[in-house]
Amino acid sequence: MTAREHRAIAWHPDSKELSWLKALLFSLALIPFGCLVQAAWAGDLGTQPAEFIQRRTGFWTFSFLLLTLSISPLRSLTQWHWLLRLRRMLGLFAFFYAALHALSFVGFQHAFAVDEIARDILKRPFIAIGFAAFVLLTPLAATSNQVTIRQLGGRRWQELHRNIYLIGILAAIHYLWQSKADALIWPIAGSAALVALLGWRIRERQRKAIPATAPTTTKPLHFFRQRPK
């Protein structure tokens, strides 16, 4: 690999470039929300607006979860360590769309009626799985700041945020279970991507757990009592 190719792969933006990248990512991540607001303003949510909102917000929640989990493999592949600076924003947008997804169910569809929500959960258990994923995701969003990291300590914070793997699995089950037979392409593709991302992490853990090869032992030096003839 030439020096020029190495610099291209190991490109590291300065603080100003990184700020522009964050601003661009923030703007792009808000586009789905803007489309929902525009559709609501224009009265273009269809005959079942609650289902329309839930379907769109669920799609983007799962998409942002996958993007968040993709950061570590991409960083390993490209050596772009600055990608880690974008992971928090992606995770927070996953929570943002998950909150809209949950709010559209409990508020828009059931008007915060606890008895109706409970009946719906008992009737359709995949909703309980979705709520479990949202409950687990909430503390991750609440602790995505430097103050909490210092308070919890790095190790405890990492242990808490490893719940993202379980959240991804629950979200995939929820997404697959609630999807209709004629709309399974993306849930299956997203679930396959999740399996690949989790498989990469398992392989990396196994690779790092392999003990280092012991150095070859050298033979001891033997000294003669008398100079050999």
Salt bridges, closest charged atoms under 4 A:
GLU51 OE2 - ARG55 NH1 3.80
GLU116 OE1 - HIS110 ND1 3.56
ASP120 OD2 - HIS110 NE2 2.84
ASP120 OD2 - ARG124 NH2 2.74
GLU204 OE1 - ARG207 NH2 2.78
